[in-house]
Structure formats: C-alpha cells, structure tokens
Amino acid sequence: MKTRTFPIRDLTCAAMCLALCMVLPFLTGQIPQIGSALCPMHLPVLLSGFLCGPWWALAVGATAPLLRHFWLHMPPLVTAIGMTAELATYGLVSGLLYRRLPKKRSSIYTALLAAMVAGRLVWGCAMVIILGVTGSAFTWSAFLSGALLNAIPGILLQVILIPLLVMALRRAGILK
C-alpha cells in the first residue's frame, strides 16, 4: 500500500473537522426537539475518516467529546467518555475501510455503515463499563434507545450527507 505524502493537508483537514465538532452542536442545539438527535459531532468525525485517514480521524474522534466537555461542560462527562470511544471508532473504521476498499460509490456506504455499527457497539461496551464502575446498570433498552431509536434523525443525516460530501469531494479532485 502506498504511503500518504500529505501530512500538512491531513493535519489541516483533521483540525477543520475538530473545529466543526466544536461548532455544529451550537447550530443543532437551536432545535431543542431534535438537536442532540442529529448527532452533530458524528458528522465531522465520520467525514474525517474519508478525508484524512484512519489515524487522524481516530484522533479527531477521541479528542472532540472530551475537549468540548472540558471547554463547554457539554456533553456531561459520562456521555463524553462514551462518545470518545464511539467517535474514535467511527474515525478509525471509516478511514481504514475507505482506504482499503475499491473506490466505488458502494464502498463509501460500506465504510460508513460499518463505522456507524462498530462505533455504536463500542459505545455500548464503553457505557456498560463506565456505568458498571459507577454502580449503575446499562440495560439493553438503554442501548437500543441511545444507539438507535433516539439517533434516527442523525443516522439518516449521516447516511445521506456523508456519501454526498465524499462524492462531491471526489469530483472536485480533493479526495481520491
């Protein structure tokens, strides 16, 4: 596999995606009914996997929730820790699969959906551990609610927007 020779470009893309992770929740927070259900930090992390590769995207996903928690006290610490595991997995899996799969439209969806499933499973495992340490239980219904039911608007947004952005970036010659 050919090594990447654009570290400055990758660093810049990662920084831009991290900045979006900080800003997008402000925009979606203006819609209280579905603001958090849109999963605003998930979009830039998933996109960073396609743009700057698995390792930079893992760093963006691992940094964003904790940085936002310590800077703005949102999300709450327990949520931020679970999201850190989830978003780091999103970035890693989307980046790895996008680099390894053939450059077809279907591969974008494969990488995206695999990252979304893996991230939510890792989030569930992280929450079991975190809440187990605090003496609370993380039930199957809590997992389904947090990973799927309450996140349907965000899931739909991710499945629609990320492939469109990746294909547009490919046509523009920014992404291979």
C-alpha positions as CSV (number, residue, x, y, z in Angstrom):
1,M,0.0,0.0,0.0
2,K,1.3,3.4,-1.0
3,T,2.1,5.7,1.9
4,R,0.4,9.1,2.1
5,T,2.5,12.1,1.4
6,F,0.2,14.9,2.5
7,P,0.7,15.3,6.3
8,I,0.0,19.0,6.3
9,R,-3.2,18.5,4.3
10,D,-4.3,15.7,6.6
11,L,-3.5,17.8,9.7
12,T,-5.4,20.7,8.3
13,C,-8.4,18.5,7.4
14,A,-8.3,17.0,10.9
15,A,-8.2,20.4,12.5
16,M,-11.1,21.6,10.4
17,C,-13.2,18.5,11.3
18,L,-12.3,19.0,15.0
19,A,-13.4,22.7,14.7
20,L,-16.7,21.5,13.2
21,C,-17.2,19.1,16.1
22,M,-17.0,22.2,18.4
23,V,-19.3,24.4,16.4
24,L,-22.0,22.1,14.9
25,P,-23.6,21.4,18.3
26,F,-24.3,25.1,18.7
27,L,-26.2,25.1,15.5
28,T,-28.3,22.0,16.1
29,G,-28.8,23.0,19.7
30,Q,-31.1,25.7,18.5
31,I,-33.6,23.0,17.6
32,P,-34.3,21.5,21.1
33,Q,-36.7,18.8,19.9
34,I,-34.1,17.1,17.7
35,G,-30.9,19.0,18.2
36,S,-28.9,16.2,20.0
37,A,-30.7,13.5,18.0
38,L,-28.9,14.9,14.9
39,C,-25.6,13.7,16.4
40,P,-23.7,16.8,15.2
41,M,-20.3,15.7,16.3
42,H,-20.6,12.4,14.5
43,L,-20.7,14.0,11.0
44,P,-17.2,15.7,11.0
45,V,-15.6,12.6,12.6
46,L,-17.0,10.3,10.0
47,L,-16.1,12.7,7.3
48,S,-12.5,13.0,8.7
49,G,-12.1,9.2,8.2
50,F,-12.7,9.7,4.5
51,L,-10.7,12.9,4.2
52,C,-7.6,12.4,6.3
53,G,-7.3,8.7,7.0
54,P,-7.9,6.4,10.0
55,W,-5.3,7.7,12.4
56,W,-6.1,11.4,12.1
57,A,-9.8,10.6,12.2
58,L,-9.3,8.5,15.3
59,A,-7.5,11.5,16.9
60,V,-10.4,13.8,16.0
61,G,-13.0,11.3,17.4
62,A,-11.0,10.7,20.6
63,T,-10.4,14.4,21.2
64,A,-13.7,16.1,20.3
65,P,-16.1,15.0,23.0
66,L,-13.6,15.5,25.8
67,L,-12.4,18.8,24.5
68,R,-16.0,20.0,24.2
69,H,-16.8,18.7,27.7
70,F,-13.8,20.4,29.4
71,W,-14.2,23.6,27.3
72,L,-18.0,24.0,27.5
73,H,-19.1,21.4,30.1
74,M,-21.2,19.7,27.3
75,P,-21.7,16.8,26.9
76,P,-21.7,15.6,30.5
77,L,-18.5,13.7,31.5
78,V,-20.1,10.2,31.4
79,T,-21.6,10.9,28.0
80,A,-18.3,12.4,26.7
81,I,-16.3,9.4,27.7
82,G,-18.7,7.0,26.0
83,M,-18.8,9.3,22.9
84,T,-15.0,9.4,22.9
85,A,-14.9,5.6,22.4
86,E,-17.7,5.8,19.8
87,L,-16.3,8.6,17.7
88,A,-12.7,7.3,17.8
89,T,-14.1,4.0,16.4
90,Y,-16.1,5.9,13.7
91,G,-13.0,7.7,12.5
92,L,-10.7,4.6,12.6
93,V,-13.2,2.3,10.9
94,S,-14.4,4.7,8.2
95,G,-10.8,5.7,7.4
96,L,-9.4,2.1,7.3
97,L,-12.2,0.8,5.2
98,Y,-12.3,3.7,2.8
99,R,-8.5,3.3,2.2
100,R,-8.8,-0.5,1.6
101,L,-12.0,-0.9,-0.4
102,P,-12.2,-0.2,-4.1
103,K,-13.1,3.4,-5.0
104,K,-16.7,2.7,-5.8
105,R,-19.8,4.5,-4.6
106,S,-20.9,1.3,-2.8
107,S,-17.6,1.3,-0.9
108,I,-18.4,4.7,0.6
109,Y,-21.7,3.3,2.0
110,T,-19.9,0.1,3.2
111,A,-17.2,2.1,5.1
112,L,-19.8,4.5,6.5
113,L,-22.3,1.8,7.7
114,A,-19.6,-0.4,9.1
115,A,-18.1,2.6,11.0
116,M,-21.6,3.5,12.3
117,V,-22.3,0.0,13.5
118,A,-18.9,-0.5,15.1
119,G,-19.0,2.9,16.8
120,R,-22.4,2.2,18.3
121,L,-21.3,-1.2,19.6
122,V,-18.1,0.2,21.1
123,W,-20.3,3.0,22.7
124,G,-22.5,0.3,24.2
125,C,-19.5,-1.6,25.6
126,A,-18.0,1.7,27.0
127,M,-21.3,2.6,28.7
128,V,-21.5,-0.9,30.3
129,I,-18.0,-0.4,31.7
130,I,-18.5,3.3,32.7
131,L,-21.9,2.7,34.4
132,G,-20.7,-0.5,35.9
133,V,-17.9,1.3,37.6
134,T,-20.3,3.9,39.0
135,G,-22.6,1.1,40.2
136,S,-25.4,1.8,37.7
137,A,-26.7,-0.6,35.0
138,F,-26.7,-0.1,31.3
139,T,-29.7,-2.1,30.0
140,W,-30.4,-3.4,26.6
141,S,-33.3,-0.9,26.3
142,A,-30.9,1.9,27.2
143,F,-28.6,0.7,24.5
144,L,-31.3,0.5,21.8
145,S,-32.7,3.9,22.8
146,G,-29.3,5.6,22.8
147,A,-27.7,3.9,19.8
148,L,-30.7,3.6,17.5
149,L,-34.1,5.0,18.5
150,N,-33.1,8.4,19.7
151,A,-30.5,8.7,17.0
152,I,-32.7,8.1,13.9
153,P,-32.5,11.7,12.7
154,G,-28.7,11.7,13.0
155,I,-28.4,8.3,11.4
156,L,-30.5,9.4,8.4
157,L,-28.4,12.6,8.1
158,Q,-25.2,10.7,8.2
159,V,-26.3,8.1,5.6
160,I,-27.5,10.9,3.3
161,L,-24.9,13.7,3.8
162,I,-21.6,11.9,4.2
163,P,-21.7,10.0,0.9
164,L,-22.9,13.1,-0.9
165,L,-20.0,15.1,0.5
166,V,-17.4,12.3,-0.2
167,M,-18.7,12.1,-3.9
168,A,-18.6,15.8,-4.3
169,L,-15.0,16.0,-2.9
170,R,-14.0,13.2,-5.3
171,R,-15.5,15.1,-8.3
172,A,-13.6,18.2,-7.1
173,G,-10.4,16.3,-7.0
174,I,-9.9,16.9,-3.3
175,L,-10.4,13.3,-2.4
176,K,-9.3,10.1,-4.2
